[in-house]
Amino acid sequence: MRLPLYNKLSHDCITINQLERAILLPQESTMERYSVITDKTPREILLLRGSGCRWRRCRFCDYHLDFSTDERANFALNSRELQKVTGQYGRLEVINSGSFTDLDAQTLGALEGVCREKGIHTLHVECHWMHRAAIPPFKARFAAQGVTVKVKIGVETFDPLFRESYLDKGIDADARQIAQYCDEVCLLQGLPGQSPASMQADIETGLRWFERVCVNIMQKNTKPIQPDPQVIQAFCRQVLPLYQHDPRVDILLSNTDFGVGGACDAQ
């Protein structure tokens, strides 16, 4: 099963045809789990492996296929990747195709150790809304080590009807309520039914309530919802120019722009 691999495309010179090929055609790649992001908020990033997303109902996402129920195997893989962290920016982003709550206890302990040893002052993680109660104690755990935790949530859109009836995201809250738990937000754009106005409105809502916004352009995958090339073209022409240089907005035209991901066998 193929998962995304970000490849640091140039947002300034990519053509619409190049973008459509990157999104709609399968890419040959291998799984990469460590990378360095040098743009906007420089940081190291790790794609670790957990026990799997507990929600698994999103009609657009197959990232959850990167999982294992074998905690020993997960820790062995994760510990190898954690050893690659240098601490060069003092910031580390850890994703695991689910929520931080899916990581095993040994991996979390090793993550604490790496943050301490490499001088990581800010740790970015992801979490589904269903695990929001786990966020305050997780932040407190790392704060005791002198590490500030920033939690990113995949809201995809702030239109609740579109999000829940079409995407089946499992978030029964508005932006103000979500911002009480989460610091950053992911949006999914390039979907059927979206427009330049609706996409811009989502980004503006994200900037109003959250510290950072990550815009992901929908990629072709194994799930029922597929990218809409016309919506993607409209995004590139009308929305991208407004935010591509905004230091608070990451825009992933290809779902491999962060340098991690790749080919994965389903469990």
Secondary structure, 3 states (H helix, E strand, C coil): CEEEECCCCCCCCCCHHHHHHHHHCCCCCCCECEEEECCCCCEEEEECCECCCCCCCCCCCCHHHCECCCHHHHHHHHHHHHCCCCCCCCEEEEECCCCHHHCCHHHHHHHHHHHHHHCCCEEEEECCHHHHHHHHHHHHHHHCCCCEEEEEEEEECCCHHHHHHHHCCCCCCCHHHHCCCCCEEEEEECCCCCCHHHHHHHHHHHHHHCCEEEEEECCCCCCCCCCCHHHHHHHHHHHHHHHCCCCCEEEECCCCCCCCEEECCCC
